[in-house]
Amino acid sequence: MNKARQQVTEVTKILRTATDVEEAKRRMKAYLKAEDLSWFDIRANLNLWATPWGMWYADYDPAPAYKAVRGPVLALYGGTDLQVSAEKNAPLMAAMQTHPASEVCTFSGLNHLFQPSDSGKIEEYSKIDITIDEEVLRKIVDWMNRLSPGSESQVNTAHISC
């Protein structure tokens, strides 16, 4: 997984420093080819990331928007997520919490979609039978129920089937 994280970091650097989409495509293609990725994986990465949106996203800082949130936040991270690093982002998110009911949770062994995954690779998403791990669903339900204790509108975990 360290190699995959390093590749994501390098692609992000390319997107942040490229002057335009064509330069990003050229540099990403050369880098991913040198990393011995398959033609299919190179093309998939270029189609997703070597775009105006990909360049914007690589440079986007959500902190200013997040600081405007006044209500409780449940921030969830997958431990094997390659798109949003739990190791880097969870501590930052925890430091920005202002509401006492806010929580930050990392689920080890889960990818960006909260599916069980050792690698976190995007190409595995559609191959994993579990849509979202039950532990994550229970956490969401428990957190929501704690926000309104005694409420008749509480979510009943018995009705969640995976």
DAFEN-V721509 format. One record per residue. N is the residue number from 0. RES is the residue in one small letter. SS is DSSP state (H for helix, E for strand, - for the rest). NEAR is the number of other C-alpha atoms within 12 Angstrom. Layout:
# DAFEN-V721509
n=N res=RES ss=SS near=NEAR
n=N res=RES ss=SS near=NEAR
This chain:
# DAFEN-V721509
n=0 res=m ss=- near=19
n=1 res=n ss=H near=16
n=2 res=k ss=H near=17
n=3 res=a ss=H near=24
n=4 res=r ss=H near=25
n=5 res=q ss=H near=18
n=6 res=q ss=H near=26
n=7 res=v ss=H near=29
n=8 res=t ss=H near=22
n=9 res=e ss=H near=23
n=10 res=v ss=H near=37
n=11 res=t ss=H near=30
n=12 res=k ss=H near=23
n=13 res=i ss=H near=32
n=14 res=l ss=H near=36
n=15 res=r ss=H near=28
n=16 res=t ss=H near=19
n=17 res=a ss=- near=25
n=18 res=t ss=- near=19
n=19 res=d ss=- near=20
n=20 res=v ss=H near=26
n=21 res=e ss=H near=20
n=22 res=e ss=H near=21
n=23 res=a ss=H near=33
n=24 res=k ss=H near=31
n=25 res=r ss=H near=22
n=26 res=r ss=H near=28
n=27 res=m ss=H near=40
n=28 res=k ss=H near=32
n=29 res=a ss=H near=21
n=30 res=y ss=H near=25
n=31 res=l ss=H near=30
n=32 res=k ss=H near=21
n=33 res=a ss=H near=14
n=34 res=e ss=- near=20
n=35 res=d ss=- near=16
n=36 res=l ss=- near=20
n=37 res=s ss=- near=15
n=38 res=w ss=H near=16
n=39 res=f ss=H near=15
n=40 res=d ss=H near=22
n=41 res=i ss=H near=28
n=42 res=r ss=H near=20
n=43 res=a ss=H near=20
n=44 res=n ss=H near=30
n=45 res=l ss=H near=32
n=46 res=n ss=H near=20
n=47 res=l ss=H near=23
n=48 res=w ss=H near=33
n=49 res=a ss=- near=33
n=50 res=t ss=- near=25
n=51 res=p ss=H near=23
n=52 res=w ss=H near=18
n=53 res=g ss=H near=27
n=54 res=m ss=H near=29
n=55 res=w ss=H near=21
n=56 res=y ss=H near=21
n=57 res=a ss=H near=28
n=58 res=d ss=H near=19
n=59 res=y ss=- near=15
n=60 res=d ss=- near=13
n=61 res=p ss=- near=17
n=62 res=a ss=H near=16
n=63 res=p ss=H near=11
n=64 res=a ss=H near=11
n=65 res=y ss=H near=20
n=66 res=k ss=H near=20
n=67 res=a ss=- near=15
n=68 res=v ss=- near=17
n=69 res=r ss=- near=15
n=70 res=g ss=- near=16
n=71 res=p ss=- near=23
n=72 res=v ss=- near=26
n=73 res=l ss=E near=29
n=74 res=a ss=E near=29
n=75 res=l ss=E near=34
n=76 res=y ss=E near=35
n=77 res=g ss=E near=36
n=78 res=g ss=- near=32
n=79 res=t ss=- near=31
n=80 res=d ss=- near=38
n=81 res=l ss=- near=37
n=82 res=q ss=- near=30
n=83 res=v ss=- near=30
n=84 res=s ss=- near=31
n=85 res=a ss=H near=30
n=86 res=e ss=H near=24
n=87 res=k ss=H near=20
n=88 res=n ss=H near=26
n=89 res=a ss=H near=25
n=90 res=p ss=H near=19
n=91 res=l ss=H near=19
n=92 res=m ss=H near=29
n=93 res=a ss=H near=28
n=94 res=a ss=H near=18
n=95 res=m ss=H near=26
n=96 res=q ss=- near=25
n=97 res=t ss=- near=20
n=98 res=h ss=- near=19
n=99 res=p ss=- near=16
n=100 res=a ss=- near=21
n=101 res=s ss=- near=25
n=102 res=e ss=E near=29
n=103 res=v ss=E near=30
n=104 res=c ss=E near=27
n=105 res=t ss=E near=31
n=106 res=f ss=E near=31
n=107 res=s ss=- near=26
n=108 res=g ss=- near=25
n=109 res=l ss=E near=36
n=110 res=n ss=- near=37
n=111 res=h ss=- near=34
n=112 res=l ss=- near=33
n=113 res=f ss=- near=35
n=114 res=q ss=- near=35
n=115 res=p ss=E near=30
n=116 res=s ss=- near=32
n=117 res=d ss=- near=24
n=118 res=s ss=- near=27
n=119 res=g ss=- near=36
n=120 res=k ss=- near=30
n=121 res=i ss=H near=28
n=122 res=e ss=H near=20
n=123 res=e ss=H near=23
n=124 res=y ss=H near=23
n=125 res=s ss=H near=15
n=126 res=k ss=H near=14
n=127 res=i ss=- near=22
n=128 res=d ss=- near=15
n=129 res=i ss=- near=21
n=130 res=t ss=- near=22
n=131 res=i ss=- near=27
n=132 res=d ss=- near=27
n=133 res=e ss=H near=21
n=134 res=e ss=H near=26
n=135 res=v ss=H near=33
n=136 res=l ss=H near=26
n=137 res=r ss=H near=21
n=138 res=k ss=H near=26
n=139 res=i ss=H near=28
n=140 res=v ss=H near=23
n=141 res=d ss=H near=21
n=142 res=w ss=H near=26
n=143 res=m ss=H near=25
n=144 res=n ss=H near=20
n=145 res=r ss=H near=21
n=146 res=l ss=H near=23
n=147 res=s ss=- near=16
n=148 res=p ss=- near=13
n=149 res=g ss=- near=11
n=150 res=s ss=- near=12
n=151 res=e ss=- near=9
n=152 res=s ss=- near=13
n=153 res=q ss=- near=19
n=154 res=v ss=- near=23
n=155 res=n ss=- near=17
n=156 res=t ss=H near=20
n=157 res=a ss=H near=12
n=158 res=h ss=H near=11
n=159 res=i ss=- near=16
n=160 res=s ss=- near=14
n=161 res=c ss=- near=16
